[in-house]
Amino acid sequence: MERRRVGKVVHDERGNAKLEWVEAPPAESERPALSLEETQPAYKPEAGYNPYEKTARALKKASAEPPPRPAKRDLRKLSEWIKQMRELEERRRNGDGEDEPEPQK
């Protein structure tokens, strides 16, 4: 006599699916008959997606103003400030300008 088994999909605690074999019931009436449903697909294959087509959503994004640019920094002033700080540090090392206030930014 040939042993009959039926596969059953079970999910573990992580949600991974695996196939578990179960002994088939002896009578044919206890097993459900499998068949395909006669339903229409949810999508229409003849109406494909055109990535170059302009949509209202894409036009709305394109018409929005670009974000404001950050303010430009004056690098000459920064360079001058760095030079002043280096000179001040040099004076402090030499002991010349200990009582002078630091230059303003």
Number of C-alpha atoms within 10 A of each C-alpha: 3 4 7 11 12 12 12 10 9 11 11 8 6 6 8 8 11 12 11 12 12 11 10 14 12 10 7 9 8 9 11 7 7 6 6 5 6 6 6 7 7 6 8 8 8 6 7 8 8 7 7 6 8 9 9 9 8 10 10 9 10 10 8 8 7 8 6 6 6 6 6 6 8 8 9 9 11 12 11 12 15 13 12 16 14 12 13 19 15 13 14 14 11 10 10 11 15 13 8 10 8 12 9 6 9
